[in-house]
Amino acid sequence: MALRSLVARKSLGLGFQSKAKILAVGSTAHSRGFQTFSLPDLPYDYGALEPAISGEIMQLHHQKHHQTYVTNYNKALEQLHDAIAKGDAAAVVKLQSAIKFNGGGHVNHSIFWKNLTPVGQGGGEPPHGSLGWAIDTNFGSMEALVQKINAEGAALQGSGWVWLALDKELKKLVVETTANQDPLVTKGPTLVPLLGIDVWEHAYYLQYKNVRPDYLKNIWKVINWKYASEVYEKESP
């Protein structure tokens, strides 16, 4: 049974394509009339991704880092609610960076947990069907896609994310990077995240130290291509 955090949570629906969807994800009604957010359960135990990702990293990443984004996101939303009620335009503008950072952290990590699965449950098994065909069409092969994502993830300066996305407007797969906790939607409203890899140091440092390429190499052993395929099937035009 998957470990649960110490707070009440609600599983998140993913597939974020707009700010409206971002603000609707994992939310619960608040007594003051606005929505709050909760930490989602992991669909596996913290140690289930070893040896690719250690249980210690997963527990800290989930319970500490993701929980902090959720806590600060809710705090910023409450402050925004109060600022709007008071007509304080300056405060509303000032809060946008905190909402983007913490809300983005919540959105990105909620996708990330679903992008991973233990080897015994299909982790690392390459996609077949329409997503496998689309990868071959857009990148030449799965190996070429992995090489591209690893190269762009390793080259990303500072903290951020590397994504495999469906561009619904261009009807093709693309690889994108986002800085800090910017969600993929900031790169374009027609981009649907299929796979996101966290390249912040907190995602790998305890195990891989500062050798990000080793982390990127090993994470493919626990990538949940079944989930990515389900999103692709649902969202592809």
C-alpha positions in Angstrom: 0.0 0.0 0.0 1.3 3.4 -0.9 2.6 5.6 2.0 0.4 8.5 2.8 1.4 11.9 4.0 0.3 13.3 7.4 -2.2 15.6 5.8 -5.5 14.9 4.2 -5.1 14.8 0.5 -7.0 14.4 -2.7 -5.7 12.7 -5.8 -5.0 15.1 -8.7 -6.3 15.0 -12.2 -3.6 16.1 -14.6 -3.4 17.3 -18.2 -2.9 21.0 -17.5 -3.5 23.2 -20.6 -4.7 26.4 -19.1 -4.5 28.5 -16.0 -8.1 27.6 -15.2 -7.2 24.0 -15.1 -4.2 24.7 -13.0 -6.4 26.4 -10.4 -8.9 23.5 -10.4 -6.5 20.7 -9.7 -6.5 18.9 -6.4 -8.6 21.6 -4.8 -11.0 21.5 -2.0 -13.6 24.0 -0.9 -12.4 26.5 1.7 -14.7 27.9 4.3 -13.9 31.4 3.2 -15.2 30.8 -0.3 -12.0 29.9 -2.3 -10.2 26.8 -3.2 -7.3 25.2 -1.3 -5.0 22.5 -2.4 -3.6 19.3 -0.9 -0.7 17.0 -1.3 -1.5 14.0 -3.5 -0.8 10.4 -2.5 2.0 8.7 -4.2 0.8 5.6 -6.1 3.7 3.5 -4.7 5.9 3.3 -1.6 8.8 5.7 -1.2 11.3 2.9 -1.6 9.6 1.3 -4.6 11.7 3.1 -7.2 15.1 1.9 -5.8 17.8 1.6 -6.9 17.1 4.3 -9.6 15.7 6.7 -7.0 16.3 6.1 -3.3 13.5 6.0 -0.8 15.1 8.7 1.3 15.0 11.1 -1.7 11.4 10.2 -2.5 10.2 10.8 1.0 12.0 14.1 1.4 11.0 15.2 -2.1 7.3 14.4 -1.5 6.7 15.2 2.2 9.0 18.2 2.5 9.5 19.9 -0.9 6.1 19.2 -2.5 4.3 19.9 0.8 6.1 23.2 1.1 4.8 24.2 -2.4 1.3 23.3 -1.4 1.4 25.1 1.9 2.9 28.3 0.3 0.5 28.1 -2.6 -2.5 28.0 -0.3 -1.1 30.9 1.7 -0.6 33.0 -1.4 -4.1 32.2 -2.6 -5.6 33.3 0.7 -3.6 36.5 0.6 -4.8 37.1 -3.0 -8.4 36.5 -1.9 -8.0 39.1 0.8 -6.2 41.6 -1.5 -9.0 41.3 -4.1 -11.6 41.8 -1.5 -9.9 44.9 -0.3 -9.3 46.2 -3.8 -5.5 46.3 -3.2 -4.2 46.2 -6.7 -0.5 46.5 -5.7 -0.8 43.4 -3.4 -2.5 41.4 -6.2 0.4 42.1 -8.5 3.0 41.4 -5.9 1.5 38.0 -5.2 1.7 36.8 -8.8 5.3 35.6 -8.5 4.6 33.5 -5.3 1.5 32.0 -7.0 3.4 31.1 -10.1 6.3 29.6 -8.3 4.4 27.6 -5.6 1.5 26.8 -7.9 3.9 25.7 -10.6 5.7 23.5 -8.1 2.5 21.8 -7.1 1.4 21.3 -10.7 4.8 20.0 -11.8 5.4 17.6 -9.0 1.8 16.2 -9.3 2.7 15.2 -12.9 6.1 14.0 -11.9 4.8 11.4 -9.4 2.6 9.9 -12.1 5.5 9.8 -14.6 7.3 7.3 -12.4 6.4 3.7 -11.5 8.3 0.7 -10.1 10.1 -1.7 -12.5 7.7 -4.5 -11.3 4.7 -2.4 -12.4 6.0 -1.6 -15.9 8.6 1.1 -15.1 11.0 1.6 -17.9 9.0 -0.4 -20.4 9.0 1.6 -23.7 5.7 2.8 -25.2 4.1 1.0 -28.0 1.0 1.9 -30.0 0.4 5.5 -31.1 2.8 7.2 -28.7 5.7 4.8 -29.7 4.9 5.6 -33.4 4.8 9.3 -32.7 8.2 9.2 -31.0 9.8 7.4 -33.9 8.2 9.9 -36.3 9.2 13.0 -34.5 12.6 12.0 -33.1 13.7 9.0 -35.2 13.8 6.5 -32.3 13.3 6.1 -28.6 17.0 6.2 -28.1 17.3 9.5 -29.9 14.5 11.0 -27.7 16.2 9.9 -24.5 19.5 11.3 -25.7 17.8 14.7 -26.5 16.0 14.9 -23.2 19.1 13.9 -21.2 21.2 16.5 -23.1 18.7 19.3 -22.6 18.1 18.4 -19.0 21.8 18.2 -18.2 22.5 21.6 -20.0 19.7 23.4 -18.2 21.4 26.1 -16.0 20.2 26.2 -12.4 17.0 24.5 -11.5 14.1 23.5 -13.7 12.3 20.8 -15.6 12.7 19.0 -19.0 9.5 17.9 -20.7 8.2 15.7 -23.4 5.1 17.4 -24.6 2.3 17.1 -27.2 1.9 20.4 -29.2 -1.8 20.2 -30.1 -1.5 23.1 -32.5 1.4 21.7 -34.5 0.2 18.1 -33.9 3.7 16.8 -33.0 5.8 15.9 -30.0 8.3 18.4 -28.7 11.0 18.6 -26.0 10.9 21.7 -23.8 12.6 23.0 -20.7 11.2 25.3 -18.1 13.1 27.2 -15.4 12.5 27.0 -11.7 9.0 25.8 -11.1 7.4 27.3 -14.2 4.8 24.8 -15.5 4.8 23.8 -19.1 1.8 25.9 -19.9 4.0 29.0 -19.6 5.8 27.9 -22.8 2.5 27.7 -24.7 -1.2 27.1 -24.1 -1.3 24.2 -26.6 1.4 22.2 -25.0 0.3 19.1 -23.1 2.8 17.5 -20.7 3.3 13.8 -21.3 6.5 13.4 -19.3 8.3 15.8 -17.0 11.6 15.2 -15.3 12.6 17.3 -12.3 16.2 18.5 -12.5 16.3 20.5 -9.3 19.1 19.2 -7.1 16.6 18.1 -4.4 15.4 15.5 -6.9 18.8 13.7 -7.0 21.5 15.2 -4.8 21.4 12.8 -1.9 22.0 9.9 -4.2 23.9 11.3 -7.2 25.6 14.3 -5.6 26.1 17.0 -8.3 26.2 14.5 -11.2 22.9 15.3 -12.9 23.7 13.2 -16.0 23.8 10.0 -13.9 20.4 10.8 -12.5 19.0 11.4 -15.9 20.4 8.2 -17.2 18.9 6.1 -14.4 15.5 7.7 -14.1 14.5 6.0 -17.4 14.4 2.7 -15.6 11.3 3.8 -13.7 9.6 6.0 -16.2 5.8 5.3 -16.5 5.3 5.2 -20.2 1.8 3.8 -19.7 0.7 7.0 -18.1 2.3 9.1 -20.8 0.6 7.0 -23.5 -2.8 7.4 -21.8 -2.4 11.2 -21.8 -1.3 11.1 -25.4 -4.3 9.0 -26.5 -6.7 11.4 -24.7 -5.1 14.6 -25.9 -3.9 13.9 -29.4 -6.0 15.5 -32.2 
